[in-house]
């Protein structure tokens, strides 16, 4: 039995995880951390504003705001628990800092930019396509009030594409309005859209002489994250000590 603590329990991902764990025979909720909700009921469990509420958990899932995660993750690391990070905003620099913080520890940290299996496949396909095209740009769209941009999925996709790119970035013209050509993330342009009615969507557009290739993934229901969340929670002990990035490490792709 794996005892799971949820940090950010009152958010969409937190509630989704609680419901998924409730249906699993091999997982159990060990505590909920939700500052501002101290003593309140969340899906039949009592939330706490005290980080100690998660002491004794085997795995702590961190799904708070990106700024809050910066403060929370060291707490869970120091508790000796394995840490599963589903919070957005983890750039290559931030992941490298995590690796340094976990050096010499026996526990594990898994950073998952996206729990949707389709999105994980898109990132892998983008990685495979990159060496064969001269142009590659990312367009991501999320709900209007998503607190960060680019998304964690886009950041991870760009980092993986940059690592296998075999061509120098080409000239893209001059911006008449700053930002028109998107943000530069490790040499990969990313365009972030924030719109009412959107959930989570990403395209990667590749181009070379005489052809274009477009990869796209659309999240239409948060339920698509459940299989990935359960896979990650169940697989933490199979990972090596230290930091691992991406659900693909558990899917063999």
N, C-alpha and C positions, 0 to 999 in steps of 0.2 A: 504493500500500500504506500503510495506516494502522497505526502501531505503538502498541499499547495497553499501558498499565501498569495493574496492579490493586492497589489499596490495600485490604487486608482480604481477601486472596486465599484464606484458609483458611475463610472463612465460606460460608454457603449461596449468597449472591449472587455472591461471588467465584468459587467453583467453577463455578457456573452460567455465568458470563461466560467463564471459561477454556474450557469445553467448547464454547460457542457460537462463540467466536473461532476455535477449532481447526477448525471446519467451514466457515469463511468463507474465500474465496479472496482477498479484498481487505483482510483484517485479520490482524495478527500480534501475538502476545504479546511485549512488550519487556522485561518485568520484573514480579516479584511482591514486594509489600511485606507482610510478615506478622510483626510483632514477636512473639517467643516461638517462632517456627518457623524461626529462622535455619538455613539449610543443609538444611532438610528438603524432601522431594519433595512437590509438590502437583500431581497430574495430569500428571506428567512434566516439570515445571519446578521449578527450585530456588528456594525462597523465601529472602528476605533480611530482616533486621531493620534494614538500613541504607536510609534514604530515597533515597540516591544510586542505588539499584538501578533507580529509575524515571527517571533522567536520560536524556534522548534520546528519550523517548516522545512521540508526537504528542498523545495523549489519555491522561489518567489518570482512571480510574474510582475514585471514593471510596465504598466500601461498608462502612466500619468502624462501630463504636459511635458514637452521636451525640457523646459527649464527646471521643472520639479525633479525630473529623473536625474539631473546632474547632482542633486543633493541626496536623492533616495538611494541610488545604486551603491554608493560606498557603504551605506548602512547595511544593506542586504549582504554585500560582499563580506563585511566584517563579522556578520552573524555566522558565517561558515556555510550558509545555504548556497545551493546552485542558483544562478540568477538567469532568468529568461527575459530579455528586453524586447518588448513589442512597441516601444515608444519611437516615434519618428525623430528625425533630426540628427542621426548619427553619421556624420561626415567621416571621411578617411582619417582626418586628424583626430577626431573624437574617438574613433575605434582604436587608433594607435595608442592613445592615452589609456584606454581600457586595458590594452594588452600589457602596458607597463604596470598598471595597478594590480593586475592579476599574476604578475610574474612571481614564481615560487610558491603559489598557492595550490592546494589540492582540489579546490572547488572549480566549477565550470561556469562560464558565462556564454550564453548563446544570444546573439543579436539577430533578430528576424525582421528585416525591412518590410516583409509582406507575408502573411500567413496563407494567402490564397494560392493553391497549387498552380492555377493557371498563370498567375503573376510570376511565380518562381520559374515556370517553364519559359515565359516570355523573356525573363532576364537571361536565362541560359541560351535561348535562341539568339538574342541580341549579341551575346558574347561570341557565339559561333559565326555570326554574319559579319561582324565588324572588320576582320582582316581583309574581306573581299570587296569592300566598298570605300570610295573616296570621301563620301559625305555621310554623316550620321548625326541626327538631332533627335532630342526627346521632347515630347509634348505630354504634360501630365495635367489632369483636371480633377479637382476635388471639391467638396462642399464649400459653400461661400465663406464659412467661418473657421475653416481649418487653420490652426494657429501658426503653422510654419510653411515655408516654401524655400526650395523645392521639397517635395515629399521624400521620405526616407527611401521609398522604392526607386525614385528617380536618381537620388544620390548614389545608391548602391549600383544601379544599372550603369550610370556614367563611370563609376570607378572600375567596374569590371570591363567595360568597353575600352576605357583608356589603357588598361593593362595589356590588352591584346592588339591594340591599334598598330598598324604597320605603315601608315602614311602620315605625313605632317598635315596639320590643319590647313585648309585652303582659304584663299581670300573670300570674304563674304560681304564685301561692300562696306559702305560707311553709314552708320546710324544717323538719321536726321533727327530722331527723337531717342534719347538715351533709354536703353532697355529693349528697343525694338527687335534686336537680334537675339534676345534671350540672355540668360546668365551663362557664364563660362565655368563649368565644373570639370576640372582636370582635362580641359581641352574639348569637352563635349558640350554643345549648347543645350540648355534646358529652358523650355518655355512653360511657365506655371499658370494655369487658369483656375480661378476660384468662382464657382457659379452656383446659384440656387438650383436645386434639382439634381445636382451631380452627387455621386457617392465617391467612387475611386476609379480612375480611368488613366491608362497610359498608352501612348503610341511611341514607337521608335521608327523613324523614317530614314532609310538608307538610300543612297544614290550613287550611281556610277554611269559611265557612258552608255546611253541607250536604255537604261532601266532604273526603276525604283522598286524598293521592297518596303512594305509597311507591316510592322508587327503591332498588334493592338490587344489589350486586355481590358475588359469592363467588369467591374464589380457591381452587381445589381442588388445584392442582398448580403448583409453582414454575416449571414449563416455560412457563407463560403469559407470563412476563416476558421470554423470549428474543427474540421479535420486536421488542419495545420497546427492549431493550438494543442490539440490532444496528442498529435505526433511528437511535438516538441517536448511537452511535459513528460511524456512516457519515455523519451529517448535521452534525457539529460545525462543519465548515468553512463550511457554508452559513449559519450564524447570524451576527448582527452581533456586533461586539466587546462585551464586557461580560457582564452577567448576564441570562439568560433562564430563566423558570420554566415548567415543564410540557411534556410531550410533545405536547400539543395544538398547539403552535407548529409541529411537524413534520408534523402530520396534516391541517392546514388546517381545523380545526373551531373 
